[in-house]
Amino acid sequence: MSLLEIRNVTRRFGNYTAVDNVSISVETGEFFTLLGPSGCGKTTLLRMIAGFDLPDSGQILLDGKDMVGTPPEKRPVHTVFQTYALFPHMTVVDNIAFPLKMAGKTPQEIKTRVADALDSVRLSNFGGRFPHELSGGQKQRVAFARGLVNRPRLLLLDEPLGALDAKLREEMQIELINLQKEVGVTFVFVTHAQNEALALSHRIAVMNRGNVEQTDEPSKIYGFPRNRFVADFIGKISMMNARIVEATPSHLRLNAGELGEVITAAKEGVKAGDDGVMAIRPEQVRISHPSEEPRLKNHFLGKVHDFLYIGDVTTYIVELSNGTYIEALLPNSSPGRATFFEVGDEVGVSWRHDAGIFLND
Ligand code: ATP
């Protein structure tokens, strides 16, 4: 039995359907992420799991028990918000002790549990401080400690790292992974940051306009996106129109108009004549001097339209003969040199046949 089961849940606000017949199962011990653009319904779904809001239809089961009718404080669930929601007039210790006091724990138990919680977020020396005496990262750690101190079955995290700067955010991501491993509590995490979802999660549900487009492990979501929305929302990808000429168990042969033939990885449920797009990630595309012998089946000539130097890599936008633009990524192994090709240079671009993805919806 799954720890959390969301069955055909729908939530409407007036005529607007914010969550549309969503079904998700989360297993015990999982770090599960709801990922999607602003307004896709992530927070609405999280609020229904917490009990702050109710579905119009469908069920939310925790340990097999229907939660509809159980108020938030009676659910074995705690929510951590981006804004920390700490009590400003209470010390760190009192903030963390608060849920335990509410639950009527003994002073001795409160003392032990608060000390353990402070230790797990590495703030043992900060118990006497007030929230305004802490950095953003420390405040967030206090919020995590308070969320975990009551040993919830499920910790819900609504964009908890959203207020932190990029460097601190990365540090806190690693801490969050370690914390989850250490305490073993199931996490349901909400974010619109793709990289954060890929880095943290065991599984991700990608949401769009109230629907779940794909639920999978990060490497499957990135490597085998189910449709154009998922492919485009997660990471960078180039796409060109193409029609299937031949579908075999090992590969697809596509016609990409003026560009000619492109070979991609095989795909289930498609057949010759199907229209769609050929999609390719920039790190799968090789870029070479046009005179170089083609080594791969998918090899085309193009012209550098633009490039972007980002320090560790340079991204090239190459225009192909059929008018489509392909992005290629080249690691910068020569310090102090921003590019190997200039705008307007003729180049060869190529990719392995199994790196291309055919998408028809
Ligand atoms: P963000 O990342 O910006 O927080 P989200 O994916 O969490 O977005 P939700 O907050 O779940 O999105 O909102 C989904 C949709 O439902 C939005 O269009 C929002 O305007 C609408 N919505 C949410 N709550 C209400 C409400 N109480 N009344 C009316 N509309 C609402």
Residues whose N, C-alpha, C, O or C-beta is under 5 A from the ligand:
A	BS01	ATP	F13 A18 P37 S38 G39 C40 G41 K42 T43 T44 H192
